[in-house]
């Protein structure tokens, strides 16, 4: 018998049993005759009791001990997968010795744990800026830059930082309201335009100051440019300056070009300015910097992109299938809107989404049956990912909120 002491608990196993598994640690211990090699396999050796001591988990070794006696490796659900894999790798036992049913469940549990750890790591990476206050130690103007960084990036650090965060959200809302009011007919007079321009100028000055403060307090210019929130900030302020540039160019064109060219340039310039002004709508994304819900929603979409893409694929398949069916049924009806399959795509899309505008409807009984099946399929299809997305969103939101409250 081989006397094995694992974590203070004594086990005795016949050497001939261990020799049946020569590639395992205890199998080598039973077969080796060189004392030096045996000592390399264990943590200690007690000469008086002839015991080989191993500083390992004795609760897991019970399953290793049972494996040598029965030839089957038990895998219990309550075990930590990482700890169990680490232990059996130490003893040199492969998971293939377990039963297939246990092995499948264990591998599924391993995958769940790996996915959980991956998500936790990505969450920590997303919250990393709140924990990086030590990045300015030993750098040029480190204390000043850290103070600015706390004011801009960490609203929970002080009352002024909280005020700046509230002001940032306030100016975003003011900018969006101003852009909305600028399209109202009553605000297109001279006085209204002047107020809108002044409001836009104030918002642009604030956003520019905020962006420059973030740039100054950044520890790495490369990482600053790669950050998604900083790209949103840049998009929020660029339209104002591009608009000023194009307006100045437009004035120059009016001075140096003929009348026909002036009309063409003004027309082209107006289209470009409309597109640039439309870019201001992206300023609303700045709210995500100070909104836990928006950040949790963005993180949920990134984590569930496979489910979302699969849903879009099913919707596309449904649109093509039901548009072909409704066209084959309705194309002979006089005055029908389903003159071709592409013309039926819109009807299939709004029916699958259960919106049903009613602008195009089937006239025949068979066409209405196809429409009923299409709507039923849309209800089932749209209901599938709701629970998955909501559960993950609530989980991520709770974790982000708990992290913010711990600051």
N, C-alpha and C positions, 0 to 999 in steps of 0.2 A: 504494500500500500504506500501511496505517496501522501504525506501529510502536508496540507496546504492551509495556511492561515491568511484569510482575506479580511482585512479590516478588523481583526480581533476575533473572527469566527473561524473555527477549525473545520476543515473538510478532509475526508479521506477517500481517495479514488485509487482503484487498482491500476497498476502500471500497464498491464496488458490491455486495459480498456482505453487508456490514454494513447497507447501506441497505435491504435486503429486510426488515429487522426494525427499523423506525424507532422503536418504543416502548421498545426496550432501551437500556441505557446506551451501549454501543458504537455502536449504530445512530444515536443522537443525536449522538455524537461525530463520526461520519462525515458527517452531514448539516449540522451547524451550521457557519456561516461566521464567526460572531462569536467572536473569540479569548477574550473574557471568559466567555462561556457554556461554551466548551470547557474552560477551566480550572476551572470549577465542577463539572465531571463527573469530574475526575481529582484525584489527590493532589499531583501535581507534573508539571512539563513541562521536559524537557531540550532547550534550543534547539539546541545543537550537534549532537545526534544525532536531533533531531526525534522524541523518544520521549515518550509519555504514560505516566507512572508511576502504578501503583496498588499500594497497600500491602495486598494481599489474599493469600489462600492460593494459591500457584501450582499445587499438586497438584489442587485443585478446578477451577482455570481450564482445565486440560487438557480437561475435559469440556465447558466452555463453548466453548472453541476448536473442539472437534469438532462441537458443535452448529451453529456458524456455517458450517462447511464441509459438513456433511451434512444439516442440518435436523432432526436427531434428537438428543434429550438423553439421554445414557446415565446410568443410575443404578446404581451398584455396591453390593453388599451390605455391603462392609466400611466404607462411609461412615457417619459419624455423621449421623442424620437432621436434628438441630437445626442442625448446622454447614452441611450441604448446603443446607437451606432458606434459611438466612441468606445464604449466598453467592449463590444464584440470585436471591434477592430484591434483593440489591445490584446485580447485573448486569441486573435487570429482565426476567428470563426466567421464564416460567410453567412449572409442572410438566406442563401439558397437552402440551408438545412431546415428552415422553418416550413410549415405547411403553406400551401399556395393561397388559401383563403386568408390566413393571418398576414402573409407577405403582401397581398394586394391592399388590405386595409391599412397596413403599416406604411406602405409607400404613398397611399393617398393622404395619410396624416402627415407624412414628411413633406409632401407637396403643399399642403395647406400651411404648414409652419414656414416653409420657405417663402411662400407668397406673402404671409403675414409679416415676416421679417423684412422682405423687400419693400412692402408698403410703409412700414415703420421707418425704414431708412430714407425713403423718399420724402416722407412727412418731415423728418428731422432736417433733411436738406432744404426743404421749402421754408422751414422756420429758422434756418441757420443764421440769417442776418440779425435776428434778435439776440443771438448768443455770441456774437462776434465783437463785443466791445473791447476785447484785448488786442485786436488786430493793429491798434495804433501805438502800442508800446514800443518805444525806441525809434519811432519814425519822425520825420520832419514835421514840426508843429503838431505833434501827436495829441497833446492835451486839447488844443484848439479844435482840431479836426474831430476828435472824439466828442467834444461838446456839441458841435454842429451835427454830427451823426446821431447823437441821442435825440436832438431836437427834431430831426427829420424822419429817422427810421424807427425810433422807439418811443411811441406816444405814451407808454406807461412809465417812462423814466422820470417825468416831472410834469408840473402843471403847464408851463409854456409849451412843452412838446405836445401835450393833449390839445392845447388851444390851436397850435399850428395844424394838427391833424384835422380838427373840426373846420378850420378855415379852408384847408385844402378841399374837403368835401363840399363846403359851402360855395367856393368859387367854381367847382365843377358844375354844381347845380345851376348857379347863376349863368354860367356860360351856355349850358344846354337850353335854359329858359330864354336867354337872349337870342340864340340861334333859331329857336322856335318862333319867337315873336317877330323876328325879322322877315318871316314869310307871310305874316298877316298883312292884308291889304291896307288897313288903317295905319300901320306903322311904317309904310313905305314913303311917307312924306319927308320933308327935309328935317324937321325936328326929330321925328322917330329915328331916322337914319343916324343923326348925330348922336342921340342917346345910345343906340346900339353899338356904334363905333367906339364911343368912349368906354362902354361896358366891356367890349371885346378887348380894348387896349389894356384896361386894368387887369382883366383876367390873364391876358398874355404876359403882362409884366410879372404877376404873381407866379404863374407857372414857370416862367423863365428863371426867376430867382430861386424857386424851389429846385429846379433841375440843376442849376449851377451849384447850389449848396450840396446837393447829393454828389455831384461830380467832384467837388473839393474834398468832401469827407470820404470818398471812396478809397479803399486801400489798394485796389487794383483797377487800372483803367480798362484793361481787357475784360475783366469780369463784369465791370460796370456796363460796358456796351453790350455784353451778351445777355444781361438780365432782361427778362420779359417786361417787368414793370417799368424799367428805365426806357425801354423802347416805346412803351405806351406814352410815357411822359414826353418823349421827343416828338412823337406823332401829334401830341396835343398842342405843342407850341409851334411846330413848323408851318401849319397853314397860315397863321397870322403873318409871319415874315415873308412867306412865298407870295401871299396876296399883296403885301406892300411892294415887293419886287416887281410883280407883274403890272401893278397899277402904275408904277414909275415908268416901266417899259412902254405901257400903253400911252402915257403922256408923251414920251419921246417919239413914238410912232406918229402921233397926231401932229407933231411939229415938223417932221421931216418927210412925210409921205404924202402922196397925192390923195385926192378925195376918195377915189375908188379903193385904193389900197387901205385907206383909213377905215372904211366900212368893213372890209374883209378882216383886217387885223382886230378891230373891236369885236366882231362876231366871234372870231376864234378865241380871243382873249376872254370873252364872257363865258364861253363854254369851259375853258380851263379854270377860271375863277369859281364857277359853280361847283366843279369837281373838287377843288381845293377846299372850298367852304364846307362841302359835304364831309370832308375828312374830320371836321371838328366833332362829329358825332362820336368818334372814338374816345373823346375825353371822358365819356361816362365810364369807360373801363378803368379810369383812375380810381373810381370808388372801390375797386377790388383791393386796393392797397390797404384800406382801413376797414374793409368789410369781411368779417370771418365767413359769412354765408357765401359770398361770391367766391372767395378763395377755396372754400370747401367744394363748391359746385364745379369750379375749374379743375380741381384735383380729382373729383369723381369722374368727370368726363375723360380725363387723361387715363385713369385707371380702368375705365370701362369702355375704352375705345373699341375693343373687339366685339363686345355685345352690341354697341351702337352701330358699328359697321355691318354686323350680321343682321340687325333690324332693318337698316337701309337696303341691304341686299334683298331681304324678304319683301320689302315694300316695292322695290323695283321689279322683282319677279311677279308680284301681284298686279302691278300696273300693266305690265306687258301681257300677262295672261288674260285678265278681265277686259282689257281694251280690245284684244283680239276676239274674245267671246262676244262682247256687246256689238262689235262691228259685224261679225258674221250673222248675228241675229237681226240687227236693225238697219243694215245698209240698203235694203230694198224698200224701206218705208219712205213714202213721198215727204220731202221737206225735212228729212232727218238731219241732225247735226253730226251723226256718226258716219261721215262720208269716207273716212279712212281710219286706219288704226292709230296713226299719230294724232288725229283729231279727237280720238277717244281717250288719249292719255290723260288729259285734264279731268275728264269725268271720273276715270278710274282712280286718280290720285286723291280727289276730294272725297270720293266715296270710301276709299280705304282709310282715310283719316277721320271718317265719320262726320266731316264738316257738312257736306252736301249743300252746296250753294243753290242747287236747283236751276242753274242756267242751262244745263243740258240734262234731259231726262229721257229714259226709254219709253216708247209708246206701246210696244207689244207686251203680251202677257209673258212670253218667254224672256223678253228683255228685262222685265221687272223681276223675274225669278233670278236671272243672272245678277241683277243689281242687289237683290236680297243676300245672295251668297257672298257677293263682294263686300257688302257692309258687315256681314257677320264675320267674315275672315278678318276684316280690318279691326273689329272690336277685340277679337282674340289676339291678333298680332300686336296691337298697341298695349294690351294689358300684360303681356309676358314680361317685359323688362322693367316695369314700374317698380315692383317689389325689390328687385336686385339693386336698381339705381337708388331707391329711397333708403334702403338699409345701409348701403355703403355711404351715401351722403350724410345720413344722421351719425354714423360712426365717425367719419372724418371730421364733421363739424364739432362733435363732442370733444375729440382729441385736440383740435385746434383751439377751441374755446378754453379747455383745461390748461393748455400750454400758455395762453395769453393771461389767464388769471393767476398763474404761478409766477409771472414776471414781477 
